[in-house]
């Protein structure tokens, strides 16, 4: 299985929100050095191998800025 996580820089509130990072049970996401559109920093994938495609990050994102794709 190949997993791809896409974070929309245009929509993401970054560390001002961080719900995607908070709700990920497998610590797949962390804070990057890249600034978000409203201040703070964007999330980034830090351990893709731990992703189980539970989609909790996607479900809890109020800006709908994160998408998970998997290919078998």
PyMOL Python script that loads the backbone (N, CA, C, O; Angstrom):
from pymol import cmd

cmd.read_pdbstr("""\
ATOM      1  N   UNK A   1       0.848  -1.178   0.000  1.00  0.00           N
ATOM      2  CA  UNK A   1       0.000   0.000   0.000  1.00  0.00           C
ATOM      3  C   UNK A   1       0.897   1.246   0.000  1.00  0.00           C
ATOM      4  O   UNK A   1       1.848   1.344   0.775  1.00  0.00           O
ATOM      5  N   UNK A   2       0.577   2.169  -0.866  1.00  0.00           N
ATOM      6  CA  UNK A   2       1.276   3.450  -0.943  1.00  0.00           C
ATOM      7  C   UNK A   2       0.328   4.523  -0.414  1.00  0.00           C
ATOM      8  O   UNK A   2      -0.809   4.635  -0.873  1.00  0.00           O
ATOM      9  N   UNK A   3       0.796   5.307   0.548  1.00  0.00           N
ATOM     10  CA  UNK A   3      -0.023   6.352   1.161  1.00  0.00           C
ATOM     11  C   UNK A   3       0.554   7.707   0.771  1.00  0.00           C
ATOM     12  O   UNK A   3       1.767   7.914   0.781  1.00  0.00           O
ATOM     13  N   UNK A   4      -0.343   8.618   0.429  1.00  0.00           N
ATOM     14  CA  UNK A   4       0.069   9.981   0.116  1.00  0.00           C
ATOM     15  C   UNK A   4      -0.777  10.937   0.954  1.00  0.00           C
ATOM     16  O   UNK A   4      -2.003  10.830   0.977  1.00  0.00           O
ATOM     17  N   UNK A   5      -0.121  11.868   1.638  1.00  0.00           N
ATOM     18  CA  UNK A   5      -0.809  12.877   2.443  1.00  0.00           C
ATOM     19  C   UNK A   5      -0.534  14.232   1.811  1.00  0.00           C
ATOM     20  O   UNK A   5       0.617  14.633   1.642  1.00  0.00           O
ATOM     21  N   UNK A   6      -1.609  14.929   1.465  1.00  0.00           N
ATOM     22  CA  UNK A   6      -1.482  16.245   0.849  1.00  0.00           C
ATOM     23  C   UNK A   6      -2.061  17.291   1.788  1.00  0.00           C
ATOM     24  O   UNK A   6      -3.204  17.181   2.231  1.00  0.00           O
ATOM     25  N   UNK A   7      -1.255  18.309   2.085  1.00  0.00           N
ATOM     26  CA  UNK A   7      -1.680  19.412   2.945  1.00  0.00           C
ATOM     27  C   UNK A   7      -1.759  20.669   2.083  1.00  0.00           C
ATOM     28  O   UNK A   7      -0.767  21.088   1.488  1.00  0.00           O
ATOM     29  N   UNK A   8      -2.934  21.256   2.023  1.00  0.00           N
ATOM     30  CA  UNK A   8      -3.138  22.460   1.223  1.00  0.00           C
ATOM     31  C   UNK A   8      -2.608  23.681   1.966  1.00  0.00           C
ATOM     32  O   UNK A   8      -3.173  24.099   2.976  1.00  0.00           O
ATOM     33  N   UNK A   9      -1.521  24.244   1.458  1.00  0.00           N
ATOM     34  CA  UNK A   9      -0.942  25.435   2.079  1.00  0.00           C
ATOM     35  C   UNK A   9      -1.919  26.606   2.023  1.00  0.00           C
ATOM     36  O   UNK A   9      -1.916  27.470   2.899  1.00  0.00           O
ATOM     37  N   UNK A  10      -2.748  26.627   0.995  1.00  0.00           N
ATOM     38  CA  UNK A  10      -3.708  27.712   0.811  1.00  0.00           C
ATOM     39  C   UNK A  10      -4.790  27.705   1.898  1.00  0.00           C
ATOM     40  O   UNK A  10      -5.243  28.764   2.334  1.00  0.00           O
ATOM     41  N   UNK A  11      -5.196  26.526   2.327  1.00  0.00           N
ATOM     42  CA  UNK A  11      -6.305  26.413   3.281  1.00  0.00           C
ATOM     43  C   UNK A  11      -5.876  26.207   4.727  1.00  0.00           C
ATOM     44  O   UNK A  11      -6.644  26.497   5.645  1.00  0.00           O
ATOM     45  N   UNK A  12      -4.676  25.716   4.940  1.00  0.00           N
ATOM     46  CA  UNK A  12      -4.231  25.316   6.281  1.00  0.00           C
ATOM     47  C   UNK A  12      -3.931  26.527   7.167  1.00  0.00           C
ATOM     48  O   UNK A  12      -3.286  27.485   6.739  1.00  0.00           O
ATOM     49  N   UNK A  13      -4.411  26.463   8.407  1.00  0.00           N
ATOM     50  CA  UNK A  13      -4.137  27.504   9.404  1.00  0.00           C
ATOM     51  C   UNK A  13      -2.848  27.219  10.167  1.00  0.00           C
ATOM     52  O   UNK A  13      -2.404  28.052  10.958  1.00  0.00           O
ATOM     53  N   UNK A  14      -2.257  26.085   9.949  1.00  0.00           N
ATOM     54  CA  UNK A  14      -0.970  25.753  10.556  1.00  0.00           C
ATOM     55  C   UNK A  14      -1.026  25.571  12.054  1.00  0.00           C
ATOM     56  O   UNK A  14      -2.017  25.084  12.598  1.00  0.00           O
ATOM     57  N   UNK A  15       0.049  25.968  12.720  1.00  0.00           N
ATOM     58  CA  UNK A  15       0.163  25.740  14.162  1.00  0.00           C
ATOM     59  C   UNK A  15      -0.828  26.571  14.966  1.00  0.00           C
ATOM     60  O   UNK A  15      -0.946  26.387  16.177  1.00  0.00           O
ATOM     61  N   UNK A  16      -1.537  27.478  14.313  1.00  0.00           N
ATOM     62  CA  UNK A  16      -2.627  28.191  14.986  1.00  0.00           C
ATOM     63  C   UNK A  16      -3.797  27.229  15.245  1.00  0.00           C
ATOM     64  O   UNK A  16      -4.681  27.525  16.049  1.00  0.00           O
ATOM     65  N   UNK A  17      -3.795  26.096  14.572  1.00  0.00           N
ATOM     66  CA  UNK A  17      -4.849  25.089  14.698  1.00  0.00           C
ATOM     67  C   UNK A  17      -4.249  23.776  15.223  1.00  0.00           C
ATOM     68  O   UNK A  17      -4.503  23.393  16.365  1.00  0.00           O
ATOM     69  N   UNK A  18      -3.468  23.099  14.403  1.00  0.00           N
ATOM     70  CA  UNK A  18      -2.761  21.851  14.734  1.00  0.00           C
ATOM     71  C   UNK A  18      -3.663  20.681  15.101  1.00  0.00           C
ATOM     72  O   UNK A  18      -3.190  19.725  15.715  1.00  0.00           O
ATOM     73  N   UNK A  19      -4.939  20.722  14.750  1.00  0.00           N
ATOM     74  CA  UNK A  19      -5.831  19.610  15.078  1.00  0.00           C
ATOM     75  C   UNK A  19      -5.406  18.316  14.386  1.00  0.00           C
ATOM     76  O   UNK A  19      -5.557  17.233  14.951  1.00  0.00           O
ATOM     77  N   UNK A  20      -4.880  18.421  13.176  1.00  0.00           N
ATOM     78  CA  UNK A  20      -4.441  17.221  12.465  1.00  0.00           C
ATOM     79  C   UNK A  20      -3.335  16.505  13.241  1.00  0.00           C
ATOM     80  O   UNK A  20      -3.312  15.276  13.312  1.00  0.00           O
ATOM     81  N   UNK A  21      -2.437  17.269  13.810  1.00  0.00           N
ATOM     82  CA  UNK A  21      -1.338  16.700  14.587  1.00  0.00           C
ATOM     83  C   UNK A  21      -1.869  16.118  15.893  1.00  0.00           C
ATOM     84  O   UNK A  21      -1.475  15.024  16.296  1.00  0.00           O
ATOM     85  N   UNK A  22      -2.750  16.840  16.541  1.00  0.00           N
ATOM     86  CA  UNK A  22      -3.320  16.405  17.821  1.00  0.00           C
ATOM     87  C   UNK A  22      -4.090  15.095  17.692  1.00  0.00           C
ATOM     88  O   UNK A  22      -3.959  14.213  18.541  1.00  0.00           O
ATOM     89  N   UNK A  23      -4.894  14.962  16.636  1.00  0.00           N
ATOM     90  CA  UNK A  23      -5.752  13.790  16.493  1.00  0.00           C
ATOM     91  C   UNK A  23      -5.072  12.585  15.859  1.00  0.00           C
ATOM     92  O   UNK A  23      -5.647  11.496  15.871  1.00  0.00           O
ATOM     93  N   UNK A  24      -3.883  12.733  15.311  1.00  0.00           N
ATOM     94  CA  UNK A  24      -3.194  11.589  14.706  1.00  0.00           C
ATOM     95  C   UNK A  24      -2.697  10.647  15.808  1.00  0.00           C
ATOM     96  O   UNK A  24      -1.845  11.034  16.607  1.00  0.00           O
ATOM     97  N   UNK A  25      -3.220   9.413  15.860  1.00  0.00           N
ATOM     98  CA  UNK A  25      -2.829   8.499  16.923  1.00  0.00           C
ATOM     99  C   UNK A  25      -1.456   7.862  16.706  1.00  0.00           C
ATOM    100  O   UNK A  25      -0.953   7.160  17.583  1.00  0.00           O
ATOM    101  N   UNK A  26      -0.852   8.104  15.545  1.00  0.00           N
ATOM    102  CA  UNK A  26       0.401   7.435  15.208  1.00  0.00           C
ATOM    103  C   UNK A  26       1.575   8.398  14.988  1.00  0.00           C
ATOM    104  O   UNK A  26       2.627   7.998  14.490  1.00  0.00           O
ATOM    105  N   UNK A  27       1.387   9.658  15.360  1.00  0.00           N
ATOM    106  CA  UNK A  27       2.435  10.680  15.273  1.00  0.00           C
ATOM    107  C   UNK A  27       3.050  10.762  13.873  1.00  0.00           C
ATOM    108  O   UNK A  27       4.270  10.805  13.717  1.00  0.00           O
ATOM    109  N   UNK A  28       2.186  10.781  12.871  1.00  0.00           N
ATOM    110  CA  UNK A  28       2.606  10.878  11.483  1.00  0.00           C
ATOM    111  C   UNK A  28       2.952  12.319  11.123  1.00  0.00           C
ATOM    112  O   UNK A  28       3.819  12.554  10.280  1.00  0.00           O
ATOM    113  N   UNK A  29       2.288  13.281  11.748  1.00  0.00           N
ATOM    114  CA  UNK A  29       2.455  14.695  11.413  1.00  0.00           C
ATOM    115  C   UNK A  29       3.186  15.459  12.513  1.00  0.00           C
ATOM    116  O   UNK A  29       3.115  15.106  13.690  1.00  0.00           O
ATOM    117  N   UNK A  30       3.882  16.500  12.107  1.00  0.00           N
ATOM    118  CA  UNK A  30       4.561  17.390  13.040  1.00  0.00           C
ATOM    119  C   UNK A  30       4.547  18.794  12.458  1.00  0.00           C
ATOM    120  O   UNK A  30       4.024  19.007  11.364  1.00  0.00           O
ATOM    121  N   UNK A  31       5.109  19.744  13.170  1.00  0.00           N
ATOM    122  CA  UNK A  31       5.152  21.139  12.715  1.00  0.00           C
ATOM    123  C   UNK A  31       6.424  21.361  11.894  1.00  0.00           C
ATOM    124  O   UNK A  31       7.517  20.975  12.308  1.00  0.00           O
ATOM    125  N   UNK A  32       6.267  21.981  10.736  1.00  0.00           N
ATOM    126  CA  UNK A  32       7.411  22.287   9.871  1.00  0.00           C
ATOM    127  C   UNK A  32       7.947  23.687  10.169  1.00  0.00           C
ATOM    128  O   UNK A  32       7.446  24.380  11.054  1.00  0.00           O
ATOM    129  N   UNK A  33       8.942  24.078   9.437  1.00  0.00           N
ATOM    130  CA  UNK A  33       9.497  25.427   9.528  1.00  0.00           C
ATOM    131  C   UNK A  33       8.775  26.388   8.580  1.00  0.00           C
ATOM    132  O   UNK A  33       8.969  27.601   8.657  1.00  0.00           O
ATOM    133  N   UNK A  34       7.941  25.843   7.685  1.00  0.00           N
ATOM    134  CA  UNK A  34       7.270  26.654   6.673  1.00  0.00           C
ATOM    135  C   UNK A  34       6.088  27.408   7.279  1.00  0.00           C
ATOM    136  O   UNK A  34       5.213  26.790   7.884  1.00  0.00           O
ATOM    137  N   UNK A  35       6.049  28.739   7.126  1.00  0.00           N
ATOM    138  CA  UNK A  35       4.946  29.524   7.695  1.00  0.00           C
ATOM    139  C   UNK A  35       3.624  29.267   6.980  1.00  0.00           C
ATOM    140  O   UNK A  35       3.589  29.009   5.776  1.00  0.00           O
ATOM    141  N   UNK A  36       2.538  29.342   7.748  1.00  0.00           N
ATOM    142  CA  UNK A  36       1.199  29.212   7.167  1.00  0.00           C
ATOM    143  C   UNK A  36       0.706  30.584   6.724  1.00  0.00           C
ATOM    144  O   UNK A  36       1.380  31.592   6.936  1.00  0.00           O
ATOM    145  N   UNK A  37      -0.447  30.617   6.121  1.00  0.00           N
ATOM    146  CA  UNK A  37      -1.007  31.860   5.582  1.00  0.00           C
ATOM    147  C   UNK A  37      -1.417  32.851   6.667  1.00  0.00           C
ATOM    148  O   UNK A  37      -1.511  34.049   6.400  1.00  0.00           O
ATOM    149  N   UNK A  38      -1.663  32.369   7.892  1.00  0.00           N
ATOM    150  CA  UNK A  38      -2.112  33.274   8.958  1.00  0.00           C
ATOM    151  C   UNK A  38      -1.121  33.376  10.114  1.00  0.00           C
ATOM    152  O   UNK A  38      -1.445  33.916  11.172  1.00  0.00           O
ATOM    153  N   UNK A  39       0.060  32.867   9.909  1.00  0.00           N
ATOM    154  CA  UNK A  39       1.047  32.859  10.983  1.00  0.00           C
ATOM    155  C   UNK A  39       1.227  31.455  11.517  1.00  0.00           C
ATOM    156  O   UNK A  39       0.479  30.545  11.161  1.00  0.00           O
ATOM    157  N   UNK A  40       2.192  31.286  12.347  1.00  0.00           N
ATOM    158  CA  UNK A  40       2.500  29.930  12.802  1.00  0.00           C
ATOM    159  C   UNK A  40       3.125  29.145  11.664  1.00  0.00           C
ATOM    160  O   UNK A  40       3.481  29.718  10.634  1.00  0.00           O
ATOM    161  N   UNK A  41       3.259  27.854  11.838  1.00  0.00           N
ATOM    162  CA  UNK A  41       3.886  27.011  10.831  1.00  0.00           C
ATOM    163  C   UNK A  41       2.954  25.900  10.373  1.00  0.00           C
ATOM    164  O   UNK A  41       2.083  25.449  11.117  1.00  0.00           O
ATOM    165  N   UNK A  42       3.155  25.470   9.137  1.00  0.00           N
ATOM    166  CA  UNK A  42       2.355  24.395   8.557  1.00  0.00           C
ATOM    167  C   UNK A  42       2.734  23.045   9.155  1.00  0.00           C
ATOM    168  O   UNK A  42       3.862  22.867   9.615  1.00  0.00           O
ATOM    169  N   UNK A  43       1.807  22.095   9.151  1.00  0.00           N
ATOM    170  CA  UNK A  43       2.169  20.733   9.528  1.00  0.00           C
ATOM    171  C   UNK A  43       2.934  20.077   8.383  1.00  0.00           C
ATOM    172  O   UNK A  43       2.865  20.521   7.237  1.00  0.00           O
ATOM    173  N   UNK A  44       3.656  19.024   8.708  1.00  0.00           N
ATOM    174  CA  UNK A  44       4.353  18.248   7.696  1.00  0.00           C
ATOM    175  C   UNK A  44       4.324  16.775   8.092  1.00  0.00           C
ATOM    176  O   UNK A  44       4.151  16.434   9.262  1.00  0.00           O
ATOM    177  N   UNK A  45       4.494  15.929   7.116  1.00  0.00           N
ATOM    178  CA  UNK A  45       4.567  14.495   7.367  1.00  0.00           C
ATOM    179  C   UNK A  45       5.964  14.195   7.903  1.00  0.00           C
ATOM    180  O   UNK A  45       6.968  14.507   7.262  1.00  0.00           O
ATOM    181  N   UNK A  46       6.012  13.584   9.092  1.00  0.00           N
ATOM    182  CA  UNK A  46       7.318  13.261   9.678  1.00  0.00           C
ATOM    183  C   UNK A  46       7.570  11.757   9.722  1.00  0.00           C
ATOM    184  O   UNK A  46       8.718  11.329   9.844  1.00  0.00           O
ATOM    185  N   UNK A  47       6.499  10.938   9.623  1.00  0.00           N
ATOM    186  CA  UNK A  47       6.683   9.489   9.648  1.00  0.00           C
ATOM    187  C   UNK A  47       5.562   8.805   8.868  1.00  0.00           C
ATOM    188  O   UNK A  47       4.645   8.235   9.460  1.00  0.00           O
ATOM    189  N   UNK A  48       5.638   8.863   7.557  1.00  0.00           N
ATOM    190  CA  UNK A  48       4.595   8.313   6.692  1.00  0.00           C
ATOM    191  C   UNK A  48       4.410   6.816   6.895  1.00  0.00           C
ATOM    192  O   UNK A  48       3.302   6.307   6.725  1.00  0.00           O
ATOM    193  N   UNK A  49       5.464   6.104   7.254  1.00  0.00           N
ATOM    194  CA  UNK A  49       5.367   4.658   7.463  1.00  0.00           C
ATOM    195  C   UNK A  49       4.408   4.300   8.591  1.00  0.00           C
ATOM    196  O   UNK A  49       3.871   3.192   8.610  1.00  0.00           O
ATOM    197  N   UNK A  50       4.182   5.213   9.531  1.00  0.00           N
ATOM    198  CA  UNK A  50       3.261   4.952  10.643  1.00  0.00           C
ATOM    199  C   UNK A  50       1.801   5.205  10.284  1.00  0.00           C
ATOM    200  O   UNK A  50       0.914   4.857  11.063  1.00  0.00           O
ATOM    201  N   UNK A  51       1.531   5.800   9.128  1.00  0.00           N
ATOM    202  CA  UNK A  51       0.155   6.135   8.751  1.00  0.00           C
ATOM    203  C   UNK A  51      -0.647   4.872   8.459  1.00  0.00           C
ATOM    204  O   UNK A  51      -0.236   4.033   7.657  1.00  0.00           O
ATOM    205  N   UNK A  52      -1.802   4.747   9.121  1.00  0.00           N
ATOM    206  CA  UNK A  52      -2.700   3.612   8.914  1.00  0.00           C
ATOM    207  C   UNK A  52      -3.922   4.008   8.087  1.00  0.00           C
ATOM    208  O   UNK A  52      -4.844   3.209   7.919  1.00  0.00           O
ATOM    209  N   UNK A  53      -3.931   5.217   7.580  1.00  0.00           N
ATOM    210  CA  UNK A  53      -5.032   5.773   6.777  1.00  0.00           C
ATOM    211  C   UNK A  53      -6.335   5.761   7.582  1.00  0.00           C
ATOM    212  O   UNK A  53      -7.400   5.439   7.055  1.00  0.00           O
ATOM    213  N   UNK A  54      -6.235   6.114   8.855  1.00  0.00           N
ATOM    214  CA  UNK A  54      -7.429   6.207   9.703  1.00  0.00           C
ATOM    215  C   UNK A  54      -8.247   7.450   9.365  1.00  0.00           C
ATOM    216  O   UNK A  54      -9.438   7.520   9.665  1.00  0.00           O
ATOM    217  N   UNK A  55      -7.598   8.425   8.740  1.00  0.00           N
ATOM    218  CA  UNK A  55      -8.212   9.672   8.285  1.00  0.00           C
ATOM    219  C   UNK A  55      -8.670  10.602   9.421  1.00  0.00           C
ATOM    220  O   UNK A  55      -9.450  11.523   9.178  1.00  0.00           O
ATOM    221  N   UNK A  56      -8.202  10.378  10.638  1.00  0.00           N
ATOM    222  CA  UNK A  56      -8.594  11.258  11.742  1.00  0.00           C
ATOM    223  C   UNK A  56      -8.105  12.681  11.511  1.00  0.00           C
ATOM    224  O   UNK A  56      -8.796  13.636  11.865  1.00  0.00           O
ATOM    225  N   UNK A  57      -6.936  12.833  10.927  1.00  0.00           N
ATOM    226  CA  UNK A  57      -6.429  14.177  10.626  1.00  0.00           C
ATOM    227  C   UNK A  57      -7.346  14.870   9.619  1.00  0.00           C
ATOM    228  O   UNK A  57      -7.664  16.051   9.760  1.00  0.00           O
ATOM    229  N   UNK A  58      -7.755  14.135   8.629  1.00  0.00           N
ATOM    230  CA  UNK A  58      -8.631  14.662   7.574  1.00  0.00           C
ATOM    231  C   UNK A  58     -10.013  15.021   8.132  1.00  0.00           C
ATOM    232  O   UNK A  58     -10.568  16.069   7.801  1.00  0.00           O
ATOM    233  N   UNK A  59     -10.549  14.164   8.962  1.00  0.00           N
ATOM    234  CA  UNK A  59     -11.885  14.354   9.540  1.00  0.00           C
ATOM    235  C   UNK A  59     -11.943  15.574  10.457  1.00  0.00           C
ATOM    236  O   UNK A  59     -12.931  16.308  10.457  1.00  0.00           O
ATOM    237  N   UNK A  60     -10.878  15.790  11.241  1.00  0.00           N
ATOM    238  CA  UNK A  60     -10.882  16.863  12.236  1.00  0.00           C
ATOM    239  C   UNK A  60     -10.395  18.208  11.719  1.00  0.00           C
ATOM    240  O   UNK A  60     -10.439  19.196  12.451  1.00  0.00           O
ATOM    241  N   UNK A  61      -9.934  18.269  10.485  1.00  0.00           N
ATOM    242  CA  UNK A  61      -9.444  19.537   9.939  1.00  0.00           C
ATOM    243  C   UNK A  61     -10.626  20.454   9.601  1.00  0.00           C
ATOM    244  O   UNK A  61     -11.405  20.139   8.702  1.00  0.00           O
ATOM    245  N   UNK A  62     -10.770  21.580  10.305  1.00  0.00           N
ATOM    246  CA  UNK A  62     -11.894  22.473  10.055  1.00  0.00           C
ATOM    247  C   UNK A  62     -11.801  23.199   8.712  1.00  0.00           C
ATOM    248  O   UNK A  62     -12.803  23.704   8.204  1.00  0.00           O
ATOM    249  N   UNK A  63     -10.600  23.249   8.142  1.00  0.00           N
ATOM    250  CA  UNK A  63     -10.390  23.952   6.875  1.00  0.00           C
ATOM    251  C   UNK A  63     -10.405  22.991   5.680  1.00  0.00           C
ATOM    252  O   UNK A  63     -10.269  23.421   4.535  1.00  0.00           O
ATOM    253  N   UNK A  64     -10.570  21.696   5.950  1.00  0.00           N
ATOM    254  CA  UNK A  64     -10.519  20.662   4.904  1.00  0.00           C
ATOM    255  C   UNK A  64      -9.222  20.809   4.095  1.00  0.00           C
ATOM    256  O   UNK A  64      -9.236  20.745   2.865  1.00  0.00           O
ATOM    257  N   UNK A  65      -8.111  21.006   4.799  1.00  0.00           N
ATOM    258  CA  UNK A  65      -6.824  21.292   4.169  1.00  0.00           C
ATOM    259  C   UNK A  65      -5.932  20.074   4.034  1.00  0.00           C
ATOM    260  O   UNK A  65      -4.829  20.173   3.496  1.00  0.00           O
ATOM    261  N   UNK A  66      -6.393  18.913   4.518  1.00  0.00           N
ATOM    262  CA  UNK A  66      -5.553  17.714   4.456  1.00  0.00           C
ATOM    263  C   UNK A  66      -6.332  16.580   3.793  1.00  0.00           C
ATOM    264  O   UNK A  66      -7.506  16.356   4.086  1.00  0.00           O
ATOM    265  N   UNK A  67      -5.657  15.881   2.903  1.00  0.00           N
ATOM    266  CA  UNK A  67      -6.267  14.757   2.182  1.00  0.00           C
ATOM    267  C   UNK A  67      -5.335  13.561   2.230  1.00  0.00           C
ATOM    268  O   UNK A  67      -4.118  13.703   2.103  1.00  0.00           O
ATOM    269  N   UNK A  68      -5.911  12.389   2.414  1.00  0.00           N
ATOM    270  CA  UNK A  68      -5.151  11.148   2.467  1.00  0.00           C
ATOM    271  C   UNK A  68      -5.558  10.289   1.284  1.00  0.00           C
ATOM    272  O   UNK A  68      -6.746  10.098   1.025  1.00  0.00           O
ATOM    273  N   UNK A  69      -4.579   9.777   0.574  1.00  0.00           N
ATOM    274  CA  UNK A  69      -4.827   8.892  -0.560  1.00  0.00           C
ATOM    275  C   UNK A  69      -4.035   7.619  -0.352  1.00  0.00           C
ATOM    276  O   UNK A  69      -2.891   7.664   0.102  1.00  0.00           O
ATOM    277  N   UNK A  70      -4.632   6.485  -0.680  1.00  0.00           N
ATOM    278  CA  UNK A  70      -3.892   5.231  -0.616  1.00  0.00           C
ATOM    279  C   UNK A  70      -4.086   4.471  -1.921  1.00  0.00           C
ATOM    280  O   UNK A  70      -5.159   4.477  -2.524  1.00  0.00           O
ATOM    281  N   UNK A  71      -3.029   3.830  -2.323  1.00  0.00           N
ATOM    282  CA  UNK A  71      -3.051   2.987  -3.511  1.00  0.00           C
ATOM    283  C   UNK A  71      -2.573   1.612  -3.109  1.00  0.00           C
ATOM    284  O   UNK A  71      -1.572   1.472  -2.406  1.00  0.00           O
ATOM    285  N   UNK A  72      -3.282   0.611  -3.549  1.00  0.00           N
ATOM    286  CA  UNK A  72      -2.887  -0.784  -3.240  1.00  0.00           C
ATOM    287  C   UNK A  72      -1.784  -1.226  -4.157  1.00  0.00           C
ATOM    288  O   UNK A  72      -1.316  -2.360  -4.058  1.00  0.00           O
TER     289      UNK A  72
END
""", "prot")
cmd.dss("prot")
cmd.show_as("cartoon", "prot")
cmd.util.cbc("prot")
cmd.orient("prot")
